Amino acid sequence: MSLIKAIGIDLAKPIFSIHGVDTHNKCKSRKTIKRNKLLAEIAKLPPCINLN
């Protein structure tokens, strides 16, 4: 299993979309969460670095 390389967050709404991709730009994580749960959800993710 590939590790998540980068995380994108759509912050324009009260409900956020989180999208994580691996080094091959393949989707590894996709979630929709409420604003008050964002910090807790990000804290659960492993550290990642964009290597581009």
TIVO-2410 file (N, C-alpha, C; in nm, 3 decimals):
# residues 52
REC num residu      c1      c2      c3 atome chaine
REC   1      M   0.083  -0.118   0.000     N      A
REC   1      M   0.000   0.000   0.000    CA      A
REC   1      M   0.088   0.124   0.000     C      A
REC   2      S   0.058   0.220  -0.088     N      A
REC   2      S   0.134   0.344  -0.096    CA      A
REC   2      S   0.089   0.441   0.012     C      A
REC   3      L   0.185   0.517   0.063     N      A
REC   3      L   0.153   0.619   0.162    CA      A
REC   3      L   0.098   0.743   0.094     C      A
REC   4      I   0.024   0.821   0.170     N      A
REC   4      I  -0.032   0.946   0.117    CA      A
REC   4      I   0.081   1.047   0.103     C      A
REC   5      K   0.091   1.108  -0.016     N      A
REC   5      K   0.194   1.207  -0.046    CA      A
REC   5      K   0.144   1.349  -0.020     C      A
REC   6      A   0.019   1.376  -0.054     N      A
REC   6      A  -0.034   1.511  -0.041    CA      A
REC   6      A  -0.182   1.505  -0.005     C      A
REC   7      I  -0.227   1.607   0.068     N      A
REC   7      I  -0.366   1.619   0.110    CA      A
REC   7      I  -0.421   1.750   0.055     C      A
REC   8      G  -0.539   1.745  -0.003     N      A
REC   8      G  -0.609   1.865  -0.048    CA      A
REC   8      G  -0.738   1.880   0.031     C      A
REC   9      I  -0.773   2.003   0.068     N      A
REC   9      I  -0.895   2.027   0.144    CA      A
REC   9      I  -0.974   2.140   0.077     C      A
REC  10      D  -1.099   2.114   0.046     N      A
REC  10      D  -1.190   2.217  -0.006    CA      A
REC  10      D  -1.253   2.286   0.114     C      A
REC  11      L  -1.212   2.410   0.140     N      A
REC  11      L  -1.255   2.484   0.260    CA      A
REC  11      L  -1.368   2.583   0.235     C      A
REC  12      A  -1.429   2.580   0.118     N      A
REC  12      A  -1.526   2.683   0.080    CA      A
REC  12      A  -1.666   2.659   0.134     C      A
REC  13      K  -1.685   2.555   0.211     N      A
REC  13      K  -1.820   2.520   0.256    CA      A
REC  13      K  -1.820   2.486   0.405     C      A
REC  14      P  -1.937   2.477   0.466     N      A
REC  14      P  -1.942   2.433   0.606    CA      A
REC  14      P  -1.905   2.285   0.620     C      A
REC  15      I  -1.917   2.210   0.512     N      A
REC  15      I  -1.874   2.070   0.509    CA      A
REC  15      I  -1.753   2.062   0.418     C      A
REC  16      F  -1.642   2.005   0.469     N      A
REC  16      F  -1.517   2.001   0.394    CA      A
REC  16      F  -1.496   1.867   0.325     C      A
REC  17      S  -1.431   1.872   0.211     N      A
REC  17      S  -1.389   1.751   0.141    CA      A
REC  17      S  -1.239   1.738   0.153     C      A
REC  18      I  -1.192   1.622   0.200     N      A
REC  18      I  -1.048   1.594   0.214    CA      A
REC  18      I  -1.014   1.486   0.113     C      A
REC  19      H  -0.905   1.510   0.038     N      A
REC  19      H  -0.864   1.417  -0.068    CA      A
REC  19      H  -0.713   1.394  -0.054     C      A
REC  20      G  -0.671   1.269  -0.041     N      A
REC  20      G  -0.529   1.236  -0.029    CA      A
REC  20      G  -0.484   1.149  -0.146     C      A
REC  21      V  -0.365   1.178  -0.201     N      A
REC  21      V  -0.311   1.100  -0.312    CA      A
REC  21      V  -0.173   1.045  -0.276     C      A
REC  22      D  -0.134   0.934  -0.343     N      A
REC  22      D  -0.003   0.876  -0.322    CA      A
REC  22      D   0.098   0.932  -0.423     C      A
REC  23      T   0.217   0.876  -0.428     N      A
REC  23      T   0.322   0.927  -0.517    CA      A
REC  23      T   0.290   0.907  -0.664     C      A
REC  24      H   0.191   0.823  -0.694     N      A
REC  24      H   0.148   0.801  -0.833    CA      A
REC  24      H   0.020   0.879  -0.863     C      A
REC  25      N  -0.015   0.973  -0.776     N      A
REC  25      N  -0.135   1.056  -0.785    CA      A
REC  25      N  -0.264   0.973  -0.788     C      A
REC  26      K  -0.260   0.858  -0.725     N      A
REC  26      K  -0.377   0.773  -0.712    CA      A
REC  26      K  -0.446   0.805  -0.579     C      A
REC  27      C  -0.578   0.818  -0.583     N      A
REC  27      C  -0.655   0.852  -0.463    CA      A
REC  27      C  -0.639   0.744  -0.355     C      A
REC  28      K  -0.596   0.785  -0.235     N      A
REC  28      K  -0.582   0.693  -0.122    CA      A
REC  28      K  -0.676   0.727  -0.008     C      A
REC  29      S  -0.732   0.846  -0.009     N      A
REC  29      S  -0.823   0.887   0.097    CA      A
REC  29      S  -0.918   0.993   0.043     C      A
REC  30      R  -1.047   0.975   0.070     N      A
REC  30      R  -1.147   1.074   0.031    CA      A
REC  30      R  -1.256   1.073   0.137     C      A
REC  31      K  -1.274   1.188   0.202     N      A
REC  31      K  -1.374   1.197   0.309    CA      A
REC  31      K  -1.444   1.332   0.302     C      A
REC  32      T  -1.566   1.335   0.350     N      A
REC  32      T  -1.641   1.458   0.366    CA      A
REC  32      T  -1.677   1.469   0.513     C      A
REC  33      I  -1.637   1.582   0.574     N      A
REC  33      I  -1.659   1.599   0.718    CA      A
REC  33      I  -1.708   1.741   0.750     C      A
REC  34      K  -1.768   1.755   0.866     N      A
REC  34      K  -1.814   1.886   0.913    CA      A
REC  34      K  -1.697   1.966   0.968     C      A
REC  35      R  -1.714   2.098   0.968     N      A
REC  35      R  -1.610   2.191   1.013    CA      A
REC  35      R  -1.555   2.157   1.151     C      A
REC  36      N  -1.641   2.123   1.247     N      A
REC  36      N  -1.595   2.098   1.384    CA      A
REC  36      N  -1.518   1.966   1.398     C      A
REC  37      K  -1.516   1.881   1.297     N      A
REC  37      K  -1.443   1.754   1.301    CA      A
REC  37      K  -1.313   1.758   1.222     C      A
REC  38      L  -1.284   1.870   1.153     N      A
REC  38      L  -1.168   1.879   1.064    CA      A
REC  38      L  -1.035   1.854   1.137     C      A
REC  39      L  -1.010   1.923   1.245     N      A
REC  39      L  -0.883   1.909   1.315    CA      A
REC  39      L  -0.860   1.766   1.364     C      A
REC  40      A  -0.961   1.704   1.420     N      A
REC  40      A  -0.948   1.567   1.469    CA      A
REC  40      A  -0.920   1.470   1.354     C      A
REC  41      E  -0.982   1.492   1.240     N      A
REC  41      E  -0.962   1.403   1.125    CA      A
REC  41      E  -0.822   1.419   1.066     C      A
REC  42      I  -0.773   1.542   1.057     N      A
REC  42      I  -0.637   1.567   1.006    CA      A
REC  42      I  -0.534   1.507   1.101     C      A
REC  43      A  -0.559   1.513   1.231     N      A
REC  43      A  -0.466   1.459   1.330    CA      A
REC  43      A  -0.451   1.307   1.316     C      A
REC  44      K  -0.551   1.239   1.264     N      A
REC  44      K  -0.546   1.093   1.245    CA      A
REC  44      K  -0.460   1.052   1.126     C      A
REC  45      L  -0.439   1.143   1.030     N      A
REC  45      L  -0.366   1.109   0.908    CA      A
REC  45      L  -0.215   1.101   0.936     C      A
REC  46      P  -0.146   1.014   0.863     N      A
REC  46      P  -0.001   1.007   0.879    CA      A
REC  46      P   0.065   1.132   0.821     C      A
REC  47      P   0.185   1.168   0.868     N      A
REC  47      P   0.255   1.284   0.810    CA      A
REC  47      P   0.278   1.261   0.661     C      A
REC  48      C   0.272   1.366   0.582     N      A
REC  48      C   0.298   1.354   0.440    CA      A
REC  48      C   0.369   1.480   0.390     C      A
REC  49      I   0.443   1.462   0.282     N      A
REC  49      I   0.520   1.571   0.220    CA      A
REC  49      I   0.497   1.564   0.071     C      A
REC  50      N   0.469   1.678   0.010     N      A
REC  50      N   0.456   1.683  -0.136    CA      A
REC  50      N   0.597   1.682  -0.196     C      A
REC  51      L   0.631   1.578  -0.268     N      A
REC  51      L   0.766   1.561  -0.321    CA      A
REC  51      L   0.784   1.611  -0.464     C      A
REC  52      N   0.688   1.688  -0.516     N      A
REC  52      N   0.699   1.740  -0.654    CA      A
REC  52      N   0.802   1.848  -0.663     C      A
***
